[in-house]
Amino acid sequence: MWRVAGNIQIATTLGAASRPDAQQVHEKLAYMARSPDRRGASVEPIMHRAARIEDAFHDFRAKRARKRGFLSTVVPYTGYGTPTWARILGRVVLAREPRPGSRAERANRRREESIRGWRSFVSVPANDVTVTIEIEGMTHEVRPDRGGVIDTVIPVQLAPGWHTVHMYTADSKGAVESPVFIVDPSATFGVISDIDDTVMVTALPRPLLAFWNTFVLDEHARVPTPGMAVLLERLAATHPGTPVIYLSTGAWNVAPTIKRFLSRNLFPAGALLLTDWGPTHDRWFRSGREHKESSLVRLANEFPGLRWLLVGDDGQHDEIIYGEFTTAHPTSVSAVAIRQLSTGEAVLAGGRSKAEKHSETSGVPWVYSPDGAGLSDQLSDLGILT
């Protein structure tokens, strides 16, 4: 029913609703899903010992959870695609499902929406179940990866705009709805935005404060970066049909929290591209920087006609990652907007601003400001905002 290309699943269509070009679409999707360094790989790499230990721990927790009556539940994430393919995202965890409309369900919803950050990391992933995906009368079956994450590309025939995908497992009490944004082939502009310290104040350069904000602070107490919601909303309004992608090194565990934060603070809806913390097949921890770099390259290949506005901050690696990507893919970048974590002017030795240096090196304009209002003014000067 499905096969794996690289580390991305390619779903096959069930039933007799196939189309004459289904095989060509499927082969193209399989090629797109392979990461450049693993194309042509025919065998699975040997698992790192840490990954095997993590898998054994998850299996132990899953067995205990099922004995206590927990069922596999799909947590839907926002996806994206084109009129001929869609990338479906989600995660399967074990959880109790109270009866719809019951007092237990209302209490559970209130608890989920006011939890402290650390609780997002104690969910039990399920990777031994089949997930059924239904969209526009077509049915697909996939299996999550070892962390319970669903990352699947499926062939579709959809009009540009928002669509709804239904996902469920065999023991789910009902299907969950996952929004998918289909990008218009005529679109020429898109937005890729970092999350931590770009749209949400996290203070990642200060580890103790970042730990408090991520693991201890109640999600309703999290603070948006001033002016960033207005900036992104204005960009979406100036360029109708603009795809908005939120790209972060954060874990998939916190995706529901981030989605509620973005909605509560009136950020435009868009897909979340996060990562899975913990060991991989060949190392102790996943590389957040590698996740961002590979995601940018993938988006450039998936949408060759789009020029992206890259939005980030100067607290960690965004400047380096965006600079390298812009140099390698200049036709895929419209501009780079960097939020400064300090109010001091970003000036290098010799008096030249960082914006001038990066603009000369990459060939695309860079703008810097400590808040969204300042970035809006500079992007307006460039003609990106009206």
BALOBA-1460 file (C-alpha; in Angstrom, 3 decimals):
// residues 386
<rec num="1" residu="m" x="0.000" y="0.000" z="0.000"/>
<rec num="2" residu="w" x="2.933" y="2.316" z="0.476"/>
<rec num="3" residu="r" x="6.646" y="2.496" z="0.086"/>
<rec num="4" residu="v" x="9.463" y="4.653" z="1.402"/>
<rec num="5" residu="a" x="11.693" y="6.870" z="-0.682"/>
<rec num="6" residu="g" x="14.534" y="8.173" z="1.450"/>
<rec num="7" residu="n" x="12.899" y="9.109" z="4.718"/>
<rec num="8" residu="i" x="9.613" y="10.332" z="3.176"/>
<rec num="9" residu="q" x="6.648" y="8.066" z="2.558"/>
<rec num="10" residu="i" x="4.964" y="8.012" z="-0.831"/>
<rec num="11" residu="a" x="1.373" y="6.853" z="-0.492"/>
<rec num="12" residu="t" x="-0.243" y="4.713" z="-3.160"/>
<rec num="13" residu="t" x="-3.864" y="5.175" z="-4.102"/>
<rec num="14" residu="l" x="-6.439" y="2.527" z="-3.208"/>
<rec num="15" residu="g" x="-9.457" y="1.669" z="-5.318"/>
<rec num="16" residu="a" x="-10.210" y="2.083" z="-8.976"/>
<rec num="17" residu="a" x="-10.093" y="5.870" z="-9.131"/>
<rec num="18" residu="s" x="-6.602" y="5.985" z="-10.667"/>
<rec num="19" residu="r" x="-5.893" y="8.337" z="-13.565"/>
<rec num="20" residu="p" x="-3.904" y="7.747" z="-16.780"/>
<rec num="21" residu="d" x="-0.941" y="9.775" z="-15.527"/>
<rec num="22" residu="a" x="-0.937" y="8.364" z="-11.992"/>
<rec num="23" residu="q" x="2.265" y="6.369" z="-12.543"/>
<rec num="24" residu="q" x="4.155" y="9.388" z="-13.876"/>
<rec num="25" residu="v" x="2.968" y="11.528" z="-10.970"/>
<rec num="26" residu="h" x="3.945" y="8.810" z="-8.507"/>
<rec num="27" residu="e" x="7.443" y="8.485" z="-9.988"/>
<rec num="28" residu="k" x="7.930" y="12.256" z="-9.874"/>
<rec num="29" residu="l" x="6.810" y="12.410" z="-6.254"/>
<rec num="30" residu="a" x="9.166" y="9.593" z="-5.347"/>
<rec num="31" residu="y" x="12.057" y="11.480" z="-6.927"/>
<rec num="32" residu="m" x="11.116" y="14.716" z="-5.128"/>
<rec num="33" residu="a" x="10.950" y="12.955" z="-1.783"/>
<rec num="34" residu="r" x="14.451" y="11.552" z="-1.922"/>
<rec num="35" residu="s" x="17.039" y="13.708" z="-0.154"/>
<rec num="36" residu="p" x="20.027" y="14.499" z="-2.398"/>
<rec num="37" residu="d" x="22.489" y="12.509" z="-0.291"/>
<rec num="38" residu="r" x="20.321" y="9.368" z="-0.282"/>
<rec num="39" residu="r" x="19.128" y="9.104" z="-3.865"/>
<rec num="40" residu="g" x="20.034" y="5.732" z="-5.184"/>
<rec num="41" residu="a" x="20.349" y="4.219" z="-1.721"/>
<rec num="42" residu="s" x="18.917" y="0.707" z="-1.765"/>
<rec num="43" residu="v" x="19.472" y="-0.482" z="1.795"/>
<rec num="44" residu="e" x="18.554" y="0.885" z="5.183"/>
<rec num="45" residu="p" x="21.544" y="2.133" z="7.204"/>
<rec num="46" residu="i" x="22.484" y="0.405" z="10.433"/>
<rec num="47" residu="m" x="20.652" y="2.024" z="13.346"/>
<rec num="48" residu="h" x="22.676" y="3.951" z="15.899"/>
<rec num="49" residu="r" x="22.658" y="2.332" z="19.338"/>
<rec num="50" residu="a" x="20.938" y="5.401" z="20.811"/>
<rec num="51" residu="a" x="18.143" y="5.081" z="18.245"/>
<rec num="52" residu="r" x="17.664" y="1.409" z="19.104"/>
<rec num="53" residu="i" x="17.464" y="2.282" z="22.805"/>
<rec num="54" residu="e" x="14.922" y="5.018" z="22.079"/>
<rec num="55" residu="d" x="12.824" y="2.617" z="19.998"/>
<rec num="56" residu="a" x="12.871" y="0.037" z="22.788"/>
<rec num="57" residu="f" x="11.803" y="2.696" z="25.303"/>
<rec num="58" residu="h" x="8.929" y="3.825" z="23.065"/>
<rec num="59" residu="d" x="7.812" y="0.207" z="22.581"/>
<rec num="60" residu="f" x="7.785" y="-0.308" z="26.358"/>
<rec num="61" residu="r" x="5.728" y="2.851" z="26.935"/>
<rec num="62" residu="a" x="3.350" y="1.946" z="24.099"/>
<rec num="63" residu="k" x="2.635" y="-1.504" z="25.552"/>
<rec num="64" residu="r" x="1.898" y="0.004" z="28.970"/>
<rec num="65" residu="a" x="-0.327" y="2.695" z="27.441"/>
<rec num="66" residu="r" x="-2.359" y="0.172" z="25.457"/>
<rec num="67" residu="k" x="-2.891" y="-1.949" z="28.549"/>
<rec num="68" residu="r" x="-4.388" y="1.147" z="30.191"/>
<rec num="69" residu="g" x="-6.853" y="1.584" z="27.348"/>
<rec num="70" residu="f" x="-5.013" y="4.207" z="25.274"/>
<rec num="71" residu="l" x="-5.832" y="4.233" z="21.543"/>
<rec num="72" residu="s" x="-3.875" y="5.442" z="18.536"/>
<rec num="73" residu="t" x="-4.894" y="9.010" z="17.734"/>
<rec num="74" residu="v" x="-3.869" y="11.128" z="14.749"/>
<rec num="75" residu="v" x="-2.739" y="14.667" z="15.522"/>
<rec num="76" residu="p" x="-3.191" y="16.592" z="12.244"/>
<rec num="77" residu="y" x="-0.810" y="19.277" z="11.017"/>
<rec num="78" residu="t" x="-1.259" y="21.749" z="8.173"/>
<rec num="79" residu="g" x="0.031" y="20.526" z="4.815"/>
<rec num="80" residu="y" x="0.741" y="22.101" z="1.439"/>
<rec num="81" residu="g" x="1.058" y="21.144" z="-2.212"/>
<rec num="82" residu="t" x="0.262" y="21.879" z="-5.837"/>
<rec num="83" residu="p" x="-2.776" y="20.908" z="-7.938"/>
<rec num="84" residu="t" x="-1.107" y="17.523" z="-8.695"/>
<rec num="85" residu="w" x="0.433" y="16.552" z="-5.327"/>
<rec num="86" residu="a" x="0.017" y="17.279" z="-1.632"/>
<rec num="87" residu="r" x="2.326" y="16.846" z="1.335"/>
<rec num="88" residu="i" x="0.308" y="15.506" z="4.261"/>
<rec num="89" residu="l" x="1.691" y="16.004" z="7.773"/>
<rec num="90" residu="g" x="0.635" y="14.664" z="11.160"/>
<rec num="91" residu="r" x="1.645" y="12.526" z="14.109"/>
<rec num="92" residu="v" x="0.200" y="9.389" z="15.673"/>
<rec num="93" residu="v" x="0.201" y="9.162" z="19.464"/>
<rec num="94" residu="l" x="-1.476" y="6.958" z="22.034"/>
<rec num="95" residu="a" x="-4.125" y="8.769" z="24.061"/>
<rec num="96" residu="r" x="-7.465" y="8.282" z="25.733"/>
<rec num="97" residu="e" x="-10.351" y="9.477" z="23.602"/>
<rec num="98" residu="p" x="-13.287" y="10.639" z="25.714"/>
<rec num="99" residu="r" x="-16.787" y="10.466" z="24.306"/>
<rec num="100" residu="p" x="-17.506" y="13.473" z="22.021"/>
<rec num="101" residu="g" x="-19.435" y="16.202" z="23.840"/>
<rec num="102" residu="s" x="-18.822" y="14.686" z="27.266"/>
<rec num="103" residu="r" x="-17.575" y="16.552" z="30.311"/>
<rec num="104" residu="a" x="-14.336" y="14.554" z="30.061"/>
<rec num="105" residu="e" x="-13.778" y="15.812" z="26.530"/>
<rec num="106" residu="r" x="-14.293" y="19.446" z="27.560"/>
<rec num="107" residu="a" x="-11.953" y="19.030" z="30.530"/>
<rec num="108" residu="n" x="-9.377" y="17.370" z="28.294"/>
<rec num="109" residu="r" x="-9.559" y="20.223" z="25.788"/>
<rec num="110" residu="r" x="-9.087" y="22.837" z="28.507"/>
<rec num="111" residu="r" x="-6.124" y="20.910" z="29.894"/>
<rec num="112" residu="e" x="-4.497" y="20.613" z="26.463"/>
<rec num="113" residu="e" x="-4.833" y="24.334" z="25.809"/>
<rec num="114" residu="s" x="-3.316" y="25.440" z="29.107"/>
<rec num="115" residu="i" x="-0.524" y="22.922" z="29.579"/>
<rec num="116" residu="r" x="3.015" y="23.789" z="30.473"/>
<rec num="117" residu="g" x="5.611" y="23.115" z="27.808"/>
<rec num="118" residu="w" x="7.178" y="19.980" z="29.275"/>
<rec num="119" residu="r" x="3.918" y="18.046" z="28.993"/>
<rec num="120" residu="s" x="4.141" y="18.217" z="25.202"/>
<rec num="121" residu="f" x="7.203" y="15.975" z="25.347"/>
<rec num="122" residu="v" x="5.711" y="13.066" z="27.311"/>
<rec num="123" residu="s" x="3.248" y="11.842" z="24.687"/>
<rec num="124" residu="v" x="3.651" y="8.236" z="23.535"/>
<rec num="125" residu="p" x="4.252" y="7.938" z="19.759"/>
<rec num="126" residu="a" x="2.732" y="5.070" z="17.801"/>
<rec num="127" residu="n" x="4.536" y="3.754" z="14.737"/>
<rec num="128" residu="d" x="2.982" y="0.310" z="14.309"/>
<rec num="129" residu="v" x="-0.391" y="1.396" z="12.928"/>
<rec num="130" residu="t" x="-1.760" y="2.123" z="9.460"/>
<rec num="131" residu="v" x="-3.154" y="5.600" z="8.858"/>
<rec num="132" residu="t" x="-5.891" y="6.070" z="6.270"/>
<rec num="133" residu="i" x="-5.980" y="9.380" z="4.412"/>
<rec num="134" residu="e" x="-9.080" y="10.494" z="2.541"/>
<rec num="135" residu="i" x="-9.149" y="13.499" z="0.242"/>
<rec num="136" residu="e" x="-11.662" y="14.347" z="-2.493"/>
<rec num="137" residu="g" x="-12.909" y="10.766" z="-2.751"/>
<rec num="138" residu="m" x="-9.437" y="9.233" z="-2.941"/>
<rec num="139" residu="t" x="-8.095" y="6.937" z="-0.215"/>
<rec num="140" residu="h" x="-4.455" y="6.332" z="0.709"/>
<rec num="141" residu="e" x="-2.806" y="4.256" z="3.413"/>
<rec num="142" residu="v" x="0.536" y="5.124" z="5.024"/>
<rec num="143" residu="r" x="2.489" y="4.262" z="8.140"/>
<rec num="144" residu="p" x="4.213" y="6.785" z="10.430"/>
<rec num="145" residu="d" x="7.959" y="6.825" z="10.984"/>
<rec num="146" residu="r" x="9.648" y="5.582" z="14.146"/>
<rec num="147" residu="g" x="8.682" y="8.779" z="15.979"/>
<rec num="148" residu="g" x="5.033" y="8.537" z="14.964"/>
<rec num="149" residu="v" x="5.361" y="11.334" z="12.387"/>
<rec num="150" residu="i" x="3.351" y="11.210" z="9.154"/>
<rec num="151" residu="d" x="5.170" y="12.952" z="6.296"/>
<rec num="152" residu="t" x="3.591" y="11.750" z="3.080"/>
<rec num="153" residu="v" x="3.346" y="12.986" z="-0.493"/>
<rec num="154" residu="i" x="0.227" y="11.847" z="-2.345"/>
<rec num="155" residu="p" x="-1.003" y="12.453" z="-5.907"/>
<rec num="156" residu="v" x="-4.101" y="14.679" z="-6.094"/>
<rec num="157" residu="q" x="-6.189" y="16.718" z="-8.502"/>
<rec num="158" residu="l" x="-7.137" y="19.830" z="-6.539"/>
<rec num="159" residu="a" x="-7.852" y="23.472" z="-7.260"/>
<rec num="160" residu="p" x="-5.662" y="26.143" z="-5.636"/>
<rec num="161" residu="g" x="-6.683" y="27.179" z="-2.128"/>
<rec num="162" residu="w" x="-7.526" y="25.456" z="1.137"/>
<rec num="163" residu="h" x="-8.756" y="21.860" z="1.265"/>
<rec num="164" residu="t" x="-9.526" y="19.405" z="4.044"/>
<rec num="165" residu="v" x="-7.968" y="15.970" z="4.470"/>
<rec num="166" residu="h" x="-9.453" y="13.320" z="6.773"/>
<rec num="167" residu="m" x="-7.144" y="10.923" z="8.626"/>
<rec num="168" residu="y" x="-7.835" y="8.029" z="10.968"/>
<rec num="169" residu="t" x="-6.492" y="4.704" z="12.229"/>
<rec num="170" residu="a" x="-8.299" y="1.396" z="12.683"/>
<rec num="171" residu="d" x="-9.027" y="2.039" z="16.369"/>
<rec num="172" residu="s" x="-9.749" y="5.772" z="16.095"/>
<rec num="173" residu="k" x="-13.222" y="6.809" z="17.199"/>
<rec num="174" residu="g" x="-13.460" y="9.192" z="14.280"/>
<rec num="175" residu="a" x="-11.505" y="10.914" z="11.536"/>
<rec num="176" residu="v" x="-9.577" y="14.122" z="12.200"/>
<rec num="177" residu="e" x="-9.427" y="16.989" z="9.743"/>
<rec num="178" residu="s" x="-6.144" y="18.328" z="8.413"/>
<rec num="179" residu="p" x="-6.009" y="21.545" z="6.356"/>
<rec num="180" residu="v" x="-3.913" y="21.550" z="3.181"/>
<rec num="181" residu="f" x="-3.022" y="24.644" z="1.168"/>
<rec num="182" residu="i" x="-2.706" y="24.090" z="-2.581"/>
<rec num="183" residu="v" x="-0.462" y="26.720" z="-4.161"/>
<rec num="184" residu="d" x="-1.661" y="28.325" z="-7.371"/>
<rec num="185" residu="p" x="0.755" y="27.513" z="-10.241"/>
<rec num="186" residu="s" x="0.660" y="31.190" z="-11.227"/>
<rec num="187" residu="a" x="1.870" y="32.352" z="-7.782"/>
<rec num="188" residu="t" x="5.289" y="34.006" z="-7.736"/>
<rec num="189" residu="f" x="5.768" y="34.951" z="-4.060"/>
<rec num="190" residu="g" x="5.920" y="33.018" z="-0.792"/>
<rec num="191" residu="v" x="6.966" y="33.493" z="2.842"/>
<rec num="192" residu="i" x="9.183" y="31.206" z="4.915"/>
<rec num="193" residu="s" x="9.411" y="32.301" z="8.555"/>
<rec num="194" residu="d" x="11.338" y="31.046" z="11.544"/>
<rec num="195" residu="i" x="9.376" y="30.732" z="14.810"/>
<rec num="196" residu="d" x="11.562" y="31.021" z="17.916"/>
<rec num="197" residu="d" x="12.558" y="34.652" z="18.536"/>
<rec num="198" residu="t" x="11.097" y="35.603" z="15.155"/>
<rec num="199" residu="v" x="7.341" y="35.362" z="15.679"/>
<rec num="200" residu="m" x="7.456" y="34.094" z="19.280"/>
<rec num="201" residu="v" x="9.729" y="35.425" z="22.044"/>
<rec num="202" residu="t" x="11.752" y="32.417" z="23.236"/>
<rec num="203" residu="a" x="15.206" y="33.859" z="24.082"/>
<rec num="204" residu="l" x="17.071" y="30.868" z="22.634"/>
<rec num="205" residu="p" x="20.496" y="32.590" z="22.916"/>
<rec num="206" residu="r" x="19.934" y="32.591" z="26.718"/>
<rec num="207" residu="p" x="19.667" y="28.854" z="27.525"/>
<rec num="208" residu="l" x="18.159" y="29.081" z="31.012"/>
<rec num="209" residu="l" x="15.494" y="31.562" z="29.952"/>
<rec num="210" residu="a" x="14.791" y="29.544" z="26.806"/>
<rec num="211" residu="f" x="14.363" y="26.408" z="28.938"/>
<rec num="212" residu="w" x="11.874" y="28.230" z="31.163"/>
<rec num="213" residu="n" x="9.910" y="29.603" z="28.209"/>
<rec num="214" residu="t" x="9.800" y="26.221" z="26.437"/>
<rec num="215" residu="f" x="9.259" y="23.722" z="29.240"/>
<rec num="216" residu="v" x="7.791" y="25.606" z="32.226"/>
<rec num="217" residu="l" x="5.817" y="28.592" z="30.967"/>
<rec num="218" residu="d" x="2.102" y="28.102" z="30.339"/>
<rec num="219" residu="e" x="1.409" y="28.417" z="26.606"/>
<rec num="220" residu="h" x="-1.027" y="31.316" z="27.145"/>
<rec num="221" residu="a" x="1.790" y="33.315" z="28.729"/>
<rec num="222" residu="r" x="3.973" y="33.157" z="25.619"/>
<rec num="223" residu="v" x="4.558" y="36.514" z="23.974"/>
<rec num="224" residu="p" x="4.503" y="37.265" z="20.229"/>
<rec num="225" residu="t" x="7.243" y="39.401" z="18.728"/>
<rec num="226" residu="p" x="5.899" y="42.969" z="18.352"/>
<rec num="227" residu="g" x="4.597" y="43.727" z="14.881"/>
<rec num="228" residu="m" x="5.379" y="40.360" z="13.296"/>
<rec num="229" residu="a" x="1.764" y="39.176" z="13.008"/>
<rec num="230" residu="v" x="0.823" y="42.413" z="11.247"/>
<rec num="231" residu="l" x="3.836" y="42.100" z="8.945"/>
<rec num="232" residu="l" x="3.026" y="38.549" z="7.841"/>
<rec num="233" residu="e" x="-0.669" y="39.329" z="7.464"/>
<rec num="234" residu="r" x="0.142" y="42.377" z="5.317"/>
<rec num="235" residu="l" x="2.420" y="40.244" z="3.150"/>
<rec num="236" residu="a" x="-0.359" y="37.700" z="2.644"/>
<rec num="237" residu="a" x="-2.815" y="40.491" z="1.770"/>
<rec num="238" residu="t" x="-0.410" y="42.209" z="-0.638"/>
<rec num="239" residu="h" x="0.251" y="38.943" z="-2.470"/>
<rec num="240" residu="p" x="-3.048" y="36.976" z="-2.643"/>
<rec num="241" residu="g" x="-2.548" y="33.235" z="-2.638"/>
<rec num="242" residu="t" x="0.808" y="33.505" z="-0.893"/>
<rec num="243" residu="p" x="1.922" y="30.260" z="0.762"/>
<rec num="244" residu="v" x="3.208" y="30.812" z="4.309"/>
<rec num="245" residu="i" x="5.591" y="28.212" z="5.734"/>
<rec num="246" residu="y" x="6.749" y="28.249" z="9.362"/>
<rec num="247" residu="l" x="10.155" y="26.543" z="9.455"/>
<rec num="248" residu="s" x="11.683" y="25.801" z="12.847"/>
<rec num="249" residu="t" x="14.100" y="23.479" z="14.632"/>
<rec num="250" residu="g" x="11.402" y="22.849" z="17.249"/>
<rec num="251" residu="a" x="10.061" y="19.360" z="17.865"/>
<rec num="252" residu="w" x="6.853" y="17.991" z="16.363"/>
<rec num="253" residu="n" x="5.656" y="17.480" z="19.953"/>
<rec num="254" residu="v" x="4.949" y="21.207" z="20.271"/>
<rec num="255" residu="a" x="3.206" y="21.626" z="16.901"/>
<rec num="256" residu="p" x="-0.326" y="21.831" z="18.424"/>
<rec num="257" residu="t" x="0.903" y="24.456" z="20.899"/>
<rec num="258" residu="i" x="2.529" y="26.513" z="18.130"/>
<rec num="259" residu="k" x="-0.566" y="26.233" z="15.939"/>
<rec num="260" residu="r" x="-2.788" y="27.559" z="18.749"/>
<rec num="261" residu="f" x="-0.276" y="30.347" z="19.466"/>
<rec num="262" residu="l" x="-0.229" y="31.471" z="15.829"/>
<rec num="263" residu="s" x="-4.023" y="31.402" z="15.587"/>
<rec num="264" residu="r" x="-4.520" y="33.193" z="18.908"/>
<rec num="265" residu="n" x="-2.150" y="35.992" z="17.880"/>
<rec num="266" residu="l" x="-3.647" y="36.384" z="14.376"/>
<rec num="267" residu="f" x="-0.702" y="35.127" z="12.321"/>
<rec num="268" residu="p" x="-1.682" y="33.900" z="8.830"/>
<rec num="269" residu="a" x="-2.340" y="30.173" z="8.572"/>
<rec num="270" residu="g" x="0.422" y="28.055" z="7.087"/>
<rec num="271" residu="a" x="2.237" y="24.758" z="7.228"/>
<rec num="272" residu="l" x="4.595" y="23.945" z="10.093"/>
<rec num="273" residu="l" x="7.869" y="22.245" z="9.199"/>
<rec num="274" residu="l" x="9.389" y="21.031" z="12.462"/>
<rec num="275" residu="t" x="11.738" y="18.172" z="13.307"/>
<rec num="276" residu="d" x="11.880" y="15.181" z="15.618"/>
<rec num="277" residu="w" x="14.237" y="15.557" z="18.565"/>
<rec num="278" residu="g" x="16.342" y="12.625" z="19.648"/>
<rec num="279" residu="p" x="18.757" y="10.164" z="18.011"/>
<rec num="280" residu="t" x="18.764" y="9.291" z="14.320"/>
<rec num="281" residu="h" x="20.060" y="6.206" z="12.560"/>
<rec num="282" residu="d" x="23.620" y="7.573" z="12.623"/>
<rec num="283" residu="r" x="23.945" y="10.127" z="15.434"/>
<rec num="284" residu="w" x="22.868" y="10.954" z="18.966"/>
<rec num="285" residu="f" x="20.823" y="14.036" z="18.069"/>
<rec num="286" residu="r" x="19.246" y="15.439" z="14.948"/>
<rec num="287" residu="s" x="20.784" y="18.543" z="13.424"/>
<rec num="288" residu="g" x="18.409" y="21.487" z="13.524"/>
<rec num="289" residu="r" x="20.565" y="23.395" z="11.068"/>
<rec num="290" residu="e" x="20.538" y="20.482" z="8.625"/>
<rec num="291" residu="h" x="16.748" y="20.302" z="8.954"/>
<rec num="292" residu="k" x="16.395" y="23.949" z="7.945"/>
<rec num="293" residu="e" x="18.873" y="23.702" z="5.097"/>
<rec num="294" residu="s" x="17.284" y="20.601" z="3.573"/>
<rec num="295" residu="s" x="13.770" y="22.057" z="3.983"/>
<rec num="296" residu="l" x="14.734" y="25.246" z="2.137"/>
<rec num="297" residu="v" x="16.263" y="23.274" z="-0.732"/>
<rec num="298" residu="r" x="13.212" y="21.028" z="-0.910"/>
<rec num="299" residu="l" x="10.817" y="23.999" z="-1.075"/>
<rec num="300" residu="a" x="12.939" y="25.605" z="-3.802"/>
<rec num="301" residu="n" x="12.749" y="22.393" z="-5.838"/>
<rec num="302" residu="e" x="9.036" y="21.882" z="-5.195"/>
<rec num="303" residu="f" x="8.106" y="25.453" z="-6.205"/>
<rec num="304" residu="p" x="10.642" y="26.629" z="-8.813"/>
<rec num="305" residu="g" x="8.370" y="29.510" z="-9.821"/>
<rec num="306" residu="l" x="8.217" y="31.058" z="-6.333"/>
<rec num="307" residu="r" x="10.546" y="33.696" z="-4.919"/>
<rec num="308" residu="w" x="10.553" y="33.417" z="-1.133"/>
<rec num="309" residu="l" x="10.833" y="36.105" z="1.510"/>
<rec num="310" residu="l" x="12.979" y="34.496" z="4.218"/>
<rec num="311" residu="v" x="12.169" y="35.780" z="7.717"/>
<rec num="312" residu="g" x="14.390" y="34.958" z="10.698"/>
<rec num="313" residu="d" x="16.436" y="36.431" z="13.543"/>
<rec num="314" residu="d" x="20.082" y="37.068" z="14.353"/>
<rec num="315" residu="g" x="20.128" y="35.014" z="17.544"/>
<rec num="316" residu="q" x="21.375" y="31.711" z="16.140"/>
<rec num="317" residu="h" x="22.031" y="30.384" z="12.625"/>
<rec num="318" residu="d" x="19.369" y="32.009" z="10.456"/>
<rec num="319" residu="e" x="21.750" y="34.526" z="8.903"/>
<rec num="320" residu="i" x="24.241" y="31.814" z="7.945"/>
<rec num="321" residu="i" x="21.587" y="29.393" z="6.671"/>
<rec num="322" residu="y" x="19.723" y="32.047" z="4.698"/>
<rec num="323" residu="g" x="22.969" y="33.492" z="3.347"/>
<rec num="324" residu="e" x="24.189" y="30.124" z="2.046"/>
<rec num="325" residu="f" x="20.785" y="29.277" z="0.584"/>
<rec num="326" residu="t" x="20.472" y="32.669" z="-1.113"/>
<rec num="327" residu="t" x="23.929" y="32.323" z="-2.668"/>
<rec num="328" residu="a" x="23.114" y="28.833" z="-3.955"/>
<rec num="329" residu="h" x="19.532" y="29.632" z="-5.066"/>
<rec num="330" residu="p" x="19.397" y="33.372" z="-5.889"/>
<rec num="331" residu="t" x="16.378" y="33.004" z="-8.180"/>
<rec num="332" residu="s" x="14.354" y="31.439" z="-5.341"/>
<rec num="333" residu="v" x="14.715" y="34.379" z="-2.931"/>
<rec num="334" residu="s" x="12.923" y="37.709" z="-3.073"/>
<rec num="335" residu="a" x="14.510" y="39.202" z="0.065"/>
<rec num="336" residu="v" x="15.694" y="38.320" z="3.572"/>
<rec num="337" residu="a" x="14.204" y="39.983" z="6.668"/>
<rec num="338" residu="i" x="16.090" y="39.529" z="9.940"/>
<rec num="339" residu="r" x="14.676" y="40.477" z="13.313"/>
<rec num="340" residu="q" x="17.413" y="41.822" z="15.622"/>
<rec num="341" residu="l" x="17.299" y="40.474" z="19.159"/>
<rec num="342" residu="s" x="18.938" y="43.630" z="20.491"/>
<rec num="343" residu="t" x="17.959" y="47.198" z="19.725"/>
<rec num="344" residu="g" x="21.515" y="48.133" z="18.761"/>
<rec num="345" residu="e" x="22.216" y="48.703" z="15.082"/>
<rec num="346" residu="a" x="23.694" y="45.680" z="13.298"/>
<rec num="347" residu="v" x="26.971" y="47.249" z="12.184"/>
<rec num="348" residu="l" x="30.188" y="45.431" z="11.329"/>
<rec num="349" residu="a" x="33.721" y="46.665" z="11.851"/>
<rec num="350" residu="g" x="34.492" y="49.407" z="9.358"/>
<rec num="351" residu="g" x="31.034" y="50.938" z="9.552"/>
<rec num="352" residu="r" x="29.318" y="48.749" z="6.949"/>
<rec num="353" residu="s" x="25.954" y="47.367" z="7.989"/>
<rec num="354" residu="k" x="25.291" y="43.645" z="7.958"/>
<rec num="355" residu="a" x="22.404" y="44.282" z="5.568"/>
<rec num="356" residu="e" x="24.742" y="45.918" z="3.041"/>
<rec num="357" residu="k" x="27.302" y="43.134" z="3.337"/>
<rec num="358" residu="h" x="24.766" y="40.338" z="2.866"/>
<rec num="359" residu="s" x="23.003" y="42.162" z="0.030"/>
<rec num="360" residu="e" x="26.263" y="42.554" z="-1.883"/>
<rec num="361" residu="t" x="27.318" y="38.946" z="-1.273"/>
<rec num="362" residu="s" x="24.019" y="37.257" z="-2.128"/>
<rec num="363" residu="g" x="22.609" y="39.632" z="-4.721"/>
<rec num="364" residu="v" x="19.226" y="39.965" z="-2.967"/>
<rec num="365" residu="p" x="18.157" y="42.659" z="-0.479"/>
<rec num="366" residu="w" x="18.499" y="42.072" z="3.268"/>
<rec num="367" residu="v" x="16.712" y="44.161" z="5.906"/>
<rec num="368" residu="y" x="17.191" y="44.288" z="9.678"/>
<rec num="369" residu="s" x="14.977" y="45.603" z="12.470"/>
<rec num="370" residu="p" x="14.124" y="44.697" z="16.087"/>
<rec num="371" residu="d" x="10.393" y="44.443" z="15.319"/>
<rec num="372" residu="g" x="7.857" y="43.855" z="12.602"/>
<rec num="373" residu="a" x="7.067" y="47.538" z="12.111"/>
<rec num="374" residu="g" x="10.655" y="48.350" z="11.180"/>
<rec num="375" residu="l" x="10.840" y="45.403" z="8.795"/>
<rec num="376" residu="s" x="7.530" y="46.470" z="7.226"/>
<rec num="377" residu="d" x="8.861" y="49.958" z="6.469"/>
<rec num="378" residu="q" x="11.977" y="48.600" z="4.787"/>
<rec num="379" residu="l" x="10.082" y="45.966" z="2.815"/>
<rec num="380" residu="s" x="7.699" y="48.701" z="1.655"/>
<rec num="381" residu="d" x="10.704" y="50.664" z="0.382"/>
<rec num="382" residu="l" x="11.707" y="47.572" z="-1.615"/>
<rec num="383" residu="g" x="8.221" y="47.301" z="-3.123"/>
<rec num="384" residu="i" x="7.498" y="43.959" z="-1.478"/>
<rec num="385" residu="l" x="4.793" y="45.524" z="0.696"/>
<rec num="386" residu="t" x="2.253" y="48.063" z="-0.472"/>
